[in-house]
C-alpha cells in the first residue's frame, strides 16, 4: 500500500502511558490509515473516510472506564 506523504498523528483518545496508542493518517485522498504506534511495521489498516467517520462517531461518546 502506498503511504508516501502520510502525516501520522497519535489519536486523541490514546493513552499517554506508552501502552495503548493508535496513530492515524487522514491526509491522503480516499483513505484513512491506522496503525499501532508500538508496532509501526506490524501492519496498517486502510479504511475509507466514510468508514472512519462512522467509527469515530460510534465511539466518540463511550466512556473510558
C-alpha positions as a printed Julia matrix, in Angstrom:
65×3 Matrix{Float64}:
   0.0    0.0    0.0
   1.34   3.42  -0.94
   1.79   5.56   2.18
   4.1    8.25   0.81
   3.1   11.59   2.26
   1.13  10.12   5.18
   1.2   12.5    8.15
   0.78  10.36  11.24
  -0.66  11.66  14.5
  -1.5    9.94  17.75
  -5.22   9.52  18.19
  -6.59  11.89  20.82
  -8.09   9.03  22.86
  -4.84   7.08  23.07
  -3.3    6.78  26.5
  -0.15   8.66  27.43
   1.44   5.81  29.36
   3.18   4.2   26.38
   0.59   1.46  26.18
  -2.5    1.62  24.01
  -1.58   4.06  21.26
  -3.14   4.31  17.85
  -1.76   6.51  15.09
  -3.91   7.87  12.3
  -3.03   9.43   8.95
  -6.08  11.11   7.45
  -4.43  13.41   4.95
  -4.35  11.04   1.95
  -7.11  11.2   -0.65
  -9.71   8.46  -0.42
  -8.37   6.63   2.64
  -7.54   6.86   6.31
  -4.62   4.82   7.63
  -4.48   3.4   11.15
  -1.59   1.62  12.89
  -0.3    0.62  16.31
   2.36   3.07  17.46
   4.24   0.3   19.27
   4.49  -1.83  16.11
   4.64   0.63  13.22
   5.97  -2.03  10.86
   3.39  -4.57  12.02
   0.74  -3.58   9.53
  -1.53  -0.73   8.6
  -5.29  -0.72   8.32
  -6.73   1.35   5.46
 -10.38   2.42   5.53
 -12.48   4.87   3.59
 -13.04   8.32   5.07
 -16.76   7.45   5.36
 -15.99   4.32   7.37
 -13.55   6.25   9.58
 -16.13   8.97  10.32
 -18.69   6.29  11.21
 -16.19   4.59  13.55
 -15.28   7.87  15.25
 -18.94   8.83  15.64
 -19.81   5.43  17.09
 -17.01   5.56  19.65
 -16.93   9.29  20.45
 -19.36   9.16  23.37
 -18.14   5.98  25.03
 -16.64   6.33  28.49
 -13.02   5.42  29.1
 -13.68   3.22  32.15
